[in-house]
Every structure is written in structure tokens, then in C-alpha cells.
Amino acid sequence: MNRRKFVKLTGGVGVATALAGCSNPFGRGGETEATPSPGATPTPTPEGTVRPEPPYADEYGTVVNMVAAGADRTGNENILDVLESHAGDDTLLYFPEGRYLLAEDGLHLLDFEHFGIVADRAVIVPERGYEGVLFDFGRPGRATDLRIEGLGFDFRAPDTGPRPLSVLVDDDVVIRDLSVTGIQDAGWGMLRIDITGENGTGLVEGLHLPDGSISSTGSTGCLVGEHHRGEIHFVDAHIEGFSDNGLYADPRQGAVRVTGGFFANNNVSSLRVGDNSVVRNAHVRCDAKPDGFGNMRGLWLRHGNNVLVENCSIELHRVTGSDGALVLADELEAATVRNTVIQVNVDDIEAIRAKSPKSKVALDGQCLFEGITITGTAGGGSTINVTDRLACEFRDLYVRQDGPNRDGFKFNDCRALVEDTYINVSGRAFVTDDGSEIEQIGVRTGALTGIDRVRYDRP
């Protein structure tokens, strides 16, 4: 069937030209209502004036207006029966503005092809105390083509912490403008999204998780799990305050792309990636001390030999404790970090830490740092700490740490090149042991004057 030639409408939705998008229920900036053409009058439904036809309606064989189909939008009656009656293949469910109670065991749709939910200021409200999954979609090899757009979730009730969305879908996943408001004070994790087909793709854009979780939940903001095989792209996510990683995206297979976004005050790490990952233009910040948090890394490169970070900003202003602003874990073999700014204002915390590799193969893996600017008031310890890495290169770095007794580079059993780099610290520019061989080319230390200022200084 050609989905654009035939559209079956149920639940009293009128036929009209589809509008371009739905607004986020919690007022995400930059979006406005579509303006009708002169003389056009939207068709009201029995429940009030709503859009005559949802976005993407012409792409599905069946389109269901959930209110007209019987779903209560006052938040008083469970909508699960209506959901289960209409969710299925080649179907789009449309939620007009309102609050929708989703109780009992949530919606589990494990086998489907071409299913979607779009919403216009619609908020899903779980039962108080519920800790299960609200929307459970797919299993490997059983589901493809999923769209979720414009849904909000309200977790403000005490002792409430379900997983709003679990996705294990082979291919063609689009999740856009999904928001959760309210701290997760029960349960075990927010979102999970795995692209389970080897050639599958997924886009998660405008994910908004600003309120985090309490420490006892051990909750992750968004997980890319062990069934991931394809490629997933996160664009402009906001993930803050979670007790077990913000974006936890280091699966052993598949690829992860992160573009833009704000990741703040998460325990373990705010942004965690592994092999076949690219992180661009992300902003990572720690400026709080949440109760029960112990290790607030900024960006954690967990494993692999094909990791790229560029044009990012990492700030550590306040933490309960931290391995570092940018940490290369012991399972990481190789990585490239370019054009990134790191600010550390917490004493004894490194800006860059490259740990001793577990594998002998990783000893010779190249770690390249290029165009890095490191500033801040941190004192004590070292700014850059590298252990047992035999192919590290640092090119075009600006390092200035103003706190007392702060060293620059610390190398243990390393071979490294430091080139065209400026270091201004209160302690020693280089701390090395007898097992390290460090080549320095064009390194300048201390205060800058004259031509050196032009060459090295960064405002």
C-alpha cells in the first residue's frame, strides 16, 4: 500500500493538510504554532478546537485522534485500554493537548512496522508509585519504523519513577521533543533506546530531562544498551542531575553520535561514550554537589579505538568528587580530542586524565589532543595526568591553572610529544618519572610577552 495515497481516519479526525510539527508540552523555546492560510478555519472536534489533522498523517494508513477515540484528557481515567485498542502497524496515534493517565502495566507493543505517536502539548501522567515502563516498544528482529514526537511526562508525584520510554527497534527510529518534568525519586532508570539492526539508524532530538534523580535510584538519564547494533544520533539533548550517568551511550557494538546538548551535574559521568563515537559541540558542566553523588566526571571515554571529541566545552566548578573533567578509561585504546575548552575550578581534580590501559594493545594506541584550552583556578595535583600511554601527542595546547601548587603535565611510564604548547601553572610545568620519554617542541612556560603572546596566548 502507498501510505501517501490512502489514509484511513478514525476517531473523528477531519481530513486537512497536515501541519509541520507539534509543540512541546513544557514550552521548549523556538517553536511556534503554524499559521493557517488566509481564510482557513480549523475544524473543531467535540472536545474543543484542536488541529484538524496531525503532522505526518498522510504517511500512515490509520490515524487515530486519541481524545475522539475515547481517551480521557483530564488525567482522571486510565487510557491504557484505548491505547491497546488502536496501537499497531501503519498507525499514527495523535494526542491533543491534555493530561493523560497511564496506569496499570503501561503499553507493550513488541511487534510492529511503521507506528507513531505525535502530541500537541500532551502530558502522560503515571500512577503514583509506579516504577515500570510506560511505553515499551519493540524487541530485536521484531519491530521497525517508530516515531515519537512532542510527548511530555509528569513525574512530580512522590515516589514515582517509571521508565517513560523503552525502545529496542531495528531501524527508522525518530524521537523528537520528549520531555520529563519532576525528579525521579523511585524506579531504576529513565529512557532506553537501542537501534537493534546492524544497518539501522535512529535520531533523538530535543530530549529534555532537566530534573534528574535522587541518588538511591541509581537512575540513568538515557541508556543505549547491549542490544544496540546500528547508529544513533543525539541532537541537542538536555540531561541533568542523574545518579548513574547522564547520557550512558557506550555499547560494545554499533555507533553513537552526539551533536550539541547540555549535560550537567550527573554522577559517574555526564556524558559517557565508547567505540565508534563522535561528540561535537556538546556542553558539559558540573556546578553542584547532589546528595549521595561521589564521582562526577565530565566526559568519560570508556572503551574502543575510534572515538572523536571536538568543539566541546567542559566545566568543573563544584563537585562531590571527580576522576577528572575529561577521562580516558583503562579500556580505551585510542581517541582524538580537538578544539575543546576545559575549565577546572576544583582543587586536585585533573582537566585531562588518561588512565593506564588494561590491554597491552592499548599501550600503543594513539591519543591525540589538539587545540585544547585549559583554564581555571584549580590548585593542587596536576592539570593533565597520563599513565602507561606510549603514543600520546599534545599539539597546540593552552594550559593556565591559577591555584597554588598546581602542576601542568604529569607522565608515568609514557612516551609522548608536546608541541606548540603554552603552560602557566603555579607548580612544575612537567612532572615525569624515569620511565617516561617526553619530546618537547615549541613549548613555552611562564608569563607571555612580545611575540610569544601572539603565538600562544588565548583570550
KOLRO-28256 format. One record per residue (C-alpha): x, y negated, z; chain; residue in one letter. Coordinates in pm, whole numbers. Layout:
<recs>
(rec (X,Y,Z),'A','A')
...
</recs>
This chain:
<recs>
(rec (0,0,0),'A','M')
(rec (121,-351,-80),'A','N')
(rec (79,-530,252),'A','R')
(rec (55,-869,81),'A','R')
(rec (-235,-760,-142),'A','K')
(rec (-466,-623,127),'A','F')
(rec (-527,-747,478),'A','V')
(rec (-790,-587,698),'A','K')
(rec (-903,-826,969),'A','L')
(rec (-1065,-702,1289),'A','T')
(rec (-1197,-871,1599),'A','G')
(rec (-1349,-1175,1429),'A','G')
(rec (-1038,-1336,1282),'A','V')
(rec (-1115,-1551,980),'A','G')
(rec (-919,-1544,654),'A','V')
(rec (-700,-1850,601),'A','A')
(rec (-346,-1946,508),'A','T')
(rec (-100,-1814,768),'A','A')
(rec (79,-2071,977),'A','L')
(rec (454,-2069,1010),'A','A')
(rec (505,-1990,1379),'A','G')
(rec (375,-1971,1733),'A','C')
(rec (473,-2193,2023),'A','S')
(rec (646,-2058,2331),'A','N')
(rec (417,-2037,2637),'A','P')
(rec (666,-2213,2862),'A','F')
(rec (731,-2510,2637),'A','G')
(rec (1059,-2426,2460),'A','R')
(rec (1180,-2752,2308),'A','G')
(rec (1194,-2840,1944),'A','G')
(rec (872,-2672,1834),'A','E')
(rec (552,-2849,1734),'A','T')
(rec (209,-2739,1622),'A','E')
(rec (167,-2700,1248),'A','A')
(rec (-19,-2997,1093),'A','T')
(rec (-321,-2900,879),'A','P')
(rec (-351,-3040,530),'A','S')
(rec (-590,-3338,490),'A','P')
(rec (-948,-3226,524),'A','G')
(rec (-863,-2881,659),'A','A')
(rec (-1064,-2779,965),'A','T')
(rec (-956,-2478,1175),'A','P')
(rec (-1231,-2219,1226),'A','T')
(rec (-1326,-2178,1594),'A','P')
(rec (-1369,-1832,1745),'A','T')
(rec (-1638,-1754,2006),'A','P')
(rec (-1375,-1805,2278),'A','E')
(rec (-1277,-2154,2166),'A','G')
(rec (-1074,-2314,1891),'A','T')
(rec (-772,-2104,1802),'A','V')
(rec (-564,-2063,1495),'A','R')
(rec (-776,-1914,1216),'A','P')
(rec (-506,-1666,1126),'A','E')
(rec (-178,-1581,1300),'A','P')
(rec (163,-1602,1140),'A','P')
(rec (263,-1303,924),'A','Y')
(rec (-100,-1193,886),'A','A')
(rec (-56,-1134,514),'A','D')
(rec (225,-886,585),'A','E')
(rec (9,-634,775),'A','Y')
(rec (-277,-412,671),'A','G')
(rec (-461,-466,1001),'A','T')
(rec (-466,-786,1206),'A','V')
(rec (-636,-795,1547),'A','V')
(rec (-727,-1107,1745),'A','N')
(rec (-699,-964,2096),'A','M')
(rec (-948,-1204,2254),'A','V')
(rec (-1216,-1140,1994),'A','A')
(rec (-1143,-768,2029),'A','A')
(rec (-1229,-785,2399),'A','G')
(rec (-910,-870,2587),'A','A')
(rec (-971,-1097,2887),'A','D')
(rec (-752,-1407,2871),'A','R')
(rec (-826,-1535,3222),'A','T')
(rec (-584,-1293,3387),'A','G')
(rec (-857,-1114,3582),'A','N')
(rec (-916,-793,3383),'A','E')
(rec (-667,-536,3263),'A','N')
(rec (-612,-547,2885),'A','I')
(rec (-442,-205,2855),'A','L')
(rec (-746,-30,2703),'A','D')
(rec (-775,-294,2431),'A','V')
(rec (-403,-269,2358),'A','L')
(rec (-409,107,2332),'A','E')
(rec (-717,99,2108),'A','S')
(rec (-555,-124,1846),'A','H')
(rec (-175,-75,1856),'A','A')
(rec (-48,134,1567),'A','G')
(rec (110,147,1222),'A','D')
(rec (94,-150,988),'A','D')
(rec (-82,-354,1258),'A','T')
(rec (-33,-704,1396),'A','L')
(rec (-181,-795,1735),'A','L')
(rec (-241,-1166,1791),'A','Y')
(rec (-271,-1315,2141),'A','F')
(rec (-431,-1661,2154),'A','P')
(rec (-347,-1894,2441),'A','E')
(rec (-431,-1750,2781),'A','G')
(rec (-319,-1527,3068),'A','R')
(rec (-346,-1152,3018),'A','Y')
(rec (-330,-897,3299),'A','L')
(rec (-142,-582,3201),'A','L')
(rec (-188,-325,3475),'A','A')
(rec (-154,48,3535),'A','E')
(rec (133,200,3337),'A','D')
(rec (180,-52,3055),'A','G')
(rec (168,12,2679),'A','L')
(rec (381,301,2547),'A','H')
(rec (395,310,2167),'A','L')
(rec (674,552,2082),'A','L')
(rec (594,645,1719),'A','D')
(rec (515,373,1467),'A','F')
(rec (604,200,1144),'A','E')
(rec (551,-173,1094),'A','H')
(rec (396,-302,1415),'A','F')
(rec (396,-653,1559),'A','G')
(rec (275,-881,1835),'A','I')
(rec (261,-1259,1796),'A','V')
(rec (133,-1502,2055),'A','A')
(rec (32,-1865,2088),'A','D')
(rec (107,-1974,2448),'A','R')
(rec (4,-1633,2576),'A','A')
(rec (140,-1511,2910),'A','V')
(rec (143,-1148,3024),'A','I')
(rec (90,-1105,3398),'A','V')
(rec (178,-772,3566),'A','P')
(rec (14,-635,3876),'A','E')
(rec (180,-747,4195),'A','R')
(rec (441,-492,4298),'A','G')
(rec (463,-325,3956),'A','Y')
(rec (814,-203,3867),'A','E')
(rec (759,0,3549),'A','G')
(rec (770,-100,3181),'A','V')
(rec (506,-332,3039),'A','L')
(rec (577,-281,2669),'A','F')
(rec (764,40,2578),'A','D')
(rec (836,66,2205),'A','F')
(rec (998,347,2010),'A','G')
(rec (1245,629,2050),'A','R')
(rec (1540,721,1826),'A','P')
(rec (1418,851,1490),'A','G')
(rec (1054,779,1568),'A','R')
(rec (995,406,1514),'A','A')
(rec (1087,130,1271),'A','T')
(rec (993,-232,1189),'A','D')
(rec (894,-418,1506),'A','L')
(rec (816,-786,1552),'A','R')
(rec (753,-951,1893),'A','I')
(rec (716,-1327,1888),'A','E')
(rec (607,-1601,2130),'A','G')
(rec (519,-1388,2435),'A','L')
(rec (566,-1515,2789),'A','G')
(rec (575,-1313,3110),'A','F')
(rec (494,-1438,3460),'A','D')
(rec (684,-1264,3741),'A','F')
(rec (621,-1521,4011),'A','R')
(rec (415,-1290,4232),'A','A')
(rec (610,-1148,4529),'A','P')
(rec (767,-802,4497),'A','D')
(rec (717,-796,4123),'A','T')
(rec (982,-685,3876),'A','G')
(rec (878,-473,3578),'A','P')
(rec (1077,-438,3258),'A','R')
(rec (880,-662,3022),'A','P')
(rec (1011,-500,2705),'A','L')
(rec (1196,-179,2618),'A','S')
(rec (1288,-130,2251),'A','V')
(rec (1453,180,2103),'A','L')
(rec (1375,128,1735),'A','V')
(rec (1571,241,1429),'A','D')
(rec (1559,-71,1211),'A','D')
(rec (1399,-408,1130),'A','D')
(rec (1355,-549,1481),'A','V')
(rec (1274,-918,1531),'A','V')
(rec (1219,-1054,1883),'A','I')
(rec (1178,-1430,1897),'A','R')
(rec (1089,-1682,2170),'A','D')
(rec (1030,-1434,2450),'A','L')
(rec (1030,-1589,2798),'A','S')
(rec (1012,-1465,3156),'A','V')
(rec (940,-1704,3440),'A','T')
(rec (988,-1611,3804),'A','G')
(rec (1272,-1439,3986),'A','I')
(rec (1280,-1059,3966),'A','Q')
(rec (1258,-951,4330),'A','D')
(rec (1177,-584,4266),'A','A')
(rec (1244,-328,3996),'A','G')
(rec (1568,-244,3819),'A','W')
(rec (1622,-442,3501),'A','G')
(rec (1473,-687,3256),'A','M')
(rec (1494,-620,2882),'A','L')
(rec (1648,-328,2695),'A','R')
(rec (1698,-344,2319),'A','I')
(rec (1874,-67,2122),'A','D')
(rec (1885,-56,1743),'A','I')
(rec (1893,321,1711),'A','T')
(rec (1958,368,1337),'A','G')
(rec (2317,357,1210),'A','E')
(rec (2222,113,935),'A','N')
(rec (1956,-65,1139),'A','G')
(rec (1950,-435,1222),'A','T')
(rec (1788,-642,1494),'A','G')
(rec (1752,-1012,1572),'A','L')
(rec (1683,-1152,1920),'A','V')
(rec (1639,-1527,1901),'A','E')
(rec (1540,-1775,2171),'A','G')
(rec (1536,-1523,2458),'A','L')
(rec (1466,-1724,2775),'A','H')
(rec (1546,-1562,3113),'A','L')
(rec (1631,-1855,3342),'A','P')
(rec (1529,-1729,3687),'A','D')
(rec (1734,-1412,3731),'A','G')
(rec (1700,-1153,4006),'A','S')
(rec (1781,-1102,4371),'A','I')
(rec (2095,-901,4445),'A','S')
(rec (1922,-592,4583),'A','S')
(rec (1757,-512,4248),'A','T')
(rec (2086,-463,4065),'A','G')
(rec (1899,-604,3768),'A','S')
(rec (2044,-675,3424),'A','T')
(rec (1911,-964,3217),'A','G')
(rec (1926,-785,2881),'A','C')
(rec (2082,-445,2813),'A','L')
(rec (2197,-297,2484),'A','V')
(rec (2210,69,2583),'A','G')
(rec (2368,400,2491),'A','E')
(rec (2128,476,2204),'A','H')
(rec (2240,169,2008),'A','H')
(rec (2385,258,1666),'A','R')
(rec (2310,-37,1437),'A','G')
(rec (2377,-409,1457),'A','E')
(rec (2201,-651,1691),'A','I')
(rec (2231,-1029,1677),'A','H')
(rec (2152,-1252,1976),'A','F')
(rec (2094,-1618,1887),'A','V')
(rec (2051,-1899,2141),'A','D')
(rec (1975,-1686,2444),'A','A')
(rec (1944,-1833,2794),'A','H')
(rec (2022,-1574,3062),'A','I')
(rec (2088,-1685,3418),'A','E')
(rec (2114,-1551,3772),'A','G')
(rec (2108,-1172,3729),'A','F')
(rec (2270,-939,3979),'A','S')
(rec (2415,-684,3731),'A','D')
(rec (2536,-869,3420),'A','N')
(rec (2350,-1132,3221),'A','G')
(rec (2381,-1001,2865),'A','L')
(rec (2509,-643,2909),'A','Y')
(rec (2595,-558,2549),'A','A')
(rec (2892,-321,2532),'A','D')
(rec (2752,1,2382),'A','P')
(rec (3005,259,2266),'A','R')
(rec (2863,259,1914),'A','Q')
(rec (2711,3,1682),'A','G')
(rec (2783,-369,1664),'A','A')
(rec (2683,-676,1866),'A','V')
(rec (2681,-1039,1752),'A','R')
(rec (2623,-1332,1988),'A','V')
(rec (2575,-1682,1848),'A','T')
(rec (2520,-1979,2074),'A','G')
(rec (2333,-1945,2400),'A','G')
(rec (2381,-2031,2766),'A','F')
(rec (2485,-1765,3018),'A','F')
(rec (2516,-1875,3379),'A','A')
(rec (2568,-1752,3736),'A','N')
(rec (2535,-1379,3673),'A','N')
(rec (2704,-1117,3888),'A','N')
(rec (2955,-871,3736),'A','V')
(rec (2967,-1085,3421),'A','S')
(rec (2754,-1344,3250),'A','S')
(rec (2838,-1213,2903),'A','L')
(rec (2973,-860,2851),'A','R')
(rec (3065,-715,2512),'A','V')
(rec (3268,-427,2370),'A','G')
(rec (3395,-285,2042),'A','D')
(rec (3269,-435,1713),'A','N')
(rec (3150,-751,1887),'A','S')
(rec (3164,-1115,1784),'A','V')
(rec (3085,-1401,2023),'A','V')
(rec (3065,-1751,1874),'A','R')
(rec (2962,-2089,2016),'A','N')
(rec (2846,-1947,2348),'A','A')
(rec (2848,-2149,2671),'A','H')
(rec (2925,-1957,2991),'A','V')
(rec (2905,-2133,3328),'A','R')
(rec (2930,-2039,3696),'A','C')
(rec (2842,-2313,3944),'A','D')
(rec (2652,-2135,4223),'A','A')
(rec (2703,-1874,4494),'A','K')
(rec (2395,-1647,4490),'A','P')
(rec (2346,-1431,4798),'A','D')
(rec (2489,-1084,4756),'A','G')
(rec (2684,-1155,4437),'A','F')
(rec (3051,-1053,4456),'A','G')
(rec (3231,-1072,4120),'A','N')
(rec (3112,-1347,3887),'A','M')
(rec (3321,-1304,3574),'A','R')
(rec (3250,-1540,3288),'A','G')
(rec (3310,-1346,2965),'A','L')
(rec (3411,-978,3000),'A','W')
(rec (3561,-793,2704),'A','L')
(rec (3501,-437,2814),'A','R')
(rec (3645,-197,2554),'A','H')
(rec (3741,-146,2190),'A','G')
(rec (3990,-283,1938),'A','N')
(rec (3769,-508,1728),'A','N')
(rec (3646,-796,1943),'A','V')
(rec (3638,-1161,1836),'A','L')
(rec (3559,-1463,2054),'A','V')
(rec (3567,-1811,1905),'A','E')
(rec (3444,-2165,1967),'A','N')
(rec (3317,-2080,2314),'A','C')
(rec (3313,-2271,2644),'A','S')
(rec (3368,-2102,2981),'A','I')
(rec (3339,-2293,3311),'A','E')
(rec (3401,-2172,3666),'A','L')
(rec (3305,-2439,3920),'A','H')
(rec (3169,-2229,4210),'A','R')
(rec (3165,-1851,4251),'A','V')
(rec (3129,-1596,4528),'A','T')
(rec (3438,-1428,4384),'A','G')
(rec (3566,-1352,4034),'A','S')
(rec (3813,-1141,3836),'A','D')
(rec (3851,-1437,3604),'A','G')
(rec (3684,-1669,3356),'A','A')
(rec (3782,-1453,3056),'A','L')
(rec (3870,-1094,3141),'A','V')
(rec (4017,-824,2917),'A','L')
(rec (3929,-496,3084),'A','A')
(rec (4158,-194,3116),'A','D')
(rec (3973,-11,2835),'A','E')
(rec (4017,-296,2587),'A','L')
(rec (4281,-225,2324),'A','E')
(rec (4281,-541,2113),'A','A')
(rec (4097,-870,2080),'A','A')
(rec (4120,-1216,1926),'A','T')
(rec (4017,-1532,2112),'A','V')
(rec (4021,-1862,1920),'A','R')
(rec (3933,-2227,1970),'A','N')
(rec (3784,-2175,2314),'A','T')
(rec (3778,-2412,2612),'A','V')
(rec (3812,-2276,2966),'A','I')
(rec (3773,-2485,3281),'A','Q')
(rec (3855,-2337,3621),'A','V')
(rec (3794,-2537,3938),'A','N')
(rec (3806,-2246,4183),'A','V')
(rec (4132,-2168,4363),'A','D')
(rec (4313,-1838,4300),'A','D')
(rec (4095,-1744,4001),'A','I')
(rec (4260,-1689,3662),'A','E')
(rec (4139,-1852,3345),'A','A')
(rec (4253,-1551,3141),'A','I')
(rec (4323,-1207,3283),'A','R')
(rec (4439,-914,3070),'A','A')
(rec (4441,-601,3281),'A','K')
(rec (4674,-303,3249),'A','S')
(rec (4534,-67,2982),'A','P')
(rec (4422,282,3075),'A','K')
(rec (4528,422,2739),'A','S')
(rec (4885,432,2605),'A','K')
(rec (4739,340,2265),'A','V')
(rec (4610,15,2412),'A','A')
(rec (4957,-86,2526),'A','L')
(rec (5045,-183,2167),'A','D')
(rec (4706,-328,2076),'A','G')
(rec (4734,-689,1965),'A','Q')
(rec (4576,-954,2185),'A','C')
(rec (4584,-1292,2011),'A','L')
(rec (4494,-1618,2183),'A','F')
(rec (4492,-1920,1954),'A','E')
(rec (4378,-2278,2002),'A','G')
(rec (4284,-2230,2369),'A','I')
(rec (4241,-2527,2604),'A','T')
(rec (4255,-2459,2980),'A','I')
(rec (4189,-2736,3233),'A','T')
(rec (4057,-2779,3586),'A','G')
(rec (4152,-2835,3948),'A','T')
(rec (4222,-2475,4049),'A','A')
(rec (4516,-2418,4283),'A','G')
(rec (4700,-2105,4386),'A','G')
(rec (4766,-1794,4181),'A','G')
(rec (4824,-1808,3808),'A','S')
(rec (4630,-1954,3517),'A','T')
(rec (4698,-1667,3275),'A','I')
(rec (4777,-1319,3409),'A','N')
(rec (4883,-1036,3175),'A','V')
(rec (4986,-682,3274),'A','T')
(rec (5130,-398,3061),'A','D')
(rec (5045,-554,2726),'A','R')
(rec (5314,-517,2461),'A','L')
(rec (5169,-718,2172),'A','A')
(rec (5026,-1042,2313),'A','C')
(rec (5053,-1370,2124),'A','E')
(rec (4961,-1711,2261),'A','F')
(rec (4963,-1985,1997),'A','R')
(rec (4863,-2350,2028),'A','D')
(rec (4754,-2347,2394),'A','L')
(rec (4698,-2646,2617),'A','Y')
(rec (4725,-2549,2984),'A','V')
(rec (4675,-2802,3262),'A','R')
(rec (4578,-2699,3614),'A','Q')
(rec (4597,-2976,3874),'A','D')
(rec (4556,-2785,4202),'A','G')
(rec (4850,-2713,4435),'A','P')
(rec (5075,-2407,4395),'A','N')
(rec (4923,-2313,4061),'A','R')
(rec (5143,-2121,3816),'A','D')
(rec (5098,-2108,3439),'A','G')
(rec (5170,-1769,3278),'A','F')
(rec (5230,-1453,3480),'A','K')
(rec (5362,-1149,3292),'A','F')
(rec (5416,-800,3433),'A','N')
(rec (5583,-540,3206),'A','D')
(rec (5482,-727,2892),'A','C')
(rec (5618,-824,2553),'A','R')
(rec (5465,-1150,2440),'A','A')
(rec (5509,-1456,2223),'A','L')
(rec (5416,-1803,2348),'A','V')
(rec (5433,-2059,2069),'A','E')
(rec (5346,-2429,2029),'A','D')
(rec (5208,-2444,2379),'A','T')
(rec (5193,-2714,2646),'A','Y')
(rec (5194,-2622,3016),'A','I')
(rec (5145,-2867,3300),'A','N')
(rec (5093,-2695,3637),'A','V')
(rec (5199,-2766,3993),'A','S')
(rec (5385,-2436,4024),'A','G')
(rec (5602,-2247,3777),'A','R')
(rec (5527,-2252,3406),'A','A')
(rec (5630,-1884,3370),'A','F')
(rec (5643,-1604,3624),'A','V')
(rec (5791,-1284,3479),'A','T')
(rec (5936,-959,3608),'A','D')
(rec (6240,-770,3480),'A','D')
(rec (6022,-551,3261),'A','G')
(rec (5888,-839,3052),'A','S')
(rec (6027,-987,2732),'A','E')
(rec (5872,-1326,2656),'A','I')
(rec (5968,-1523,2346),'A','E')
(rec (5907,-1897,2367),'A','Q')
(rec (5889,-2116,2058),'A','I')
(rec (5795,-2482,2080),'A','G')
(rec (5687,-2467,2445),'A','V')
(rec (5661,-2799,2633),'A','R')
(rec (5618,-2828,3010),'A','T')
(rec (5555,-3121,3244),'A','G')
(rec (5420,-3465,3160),'A','A')
(rec (5389,-3559,2795),'A','L')
(rec (5546,-3867,2642),'A','T')
(rec (5603,-4004,2295),'A','G')
(rec (5588,-3763,2005),'A','I')
(rec (5517,-3469,2236),'A','D')
(rec (5190,-3630,2337),'A','R')
(rec (5081,-3644,1974),'A','V')
(rec (5184,-3282,1920),'A','R')
(rec (5046,-3118,2231),'A','Y')
(rec (4802,-3335,2421),'A','D')
(rec (4428,-3267,2400),'A','R')
(rec (4178,-3512,2539),'A','P')
</recs>
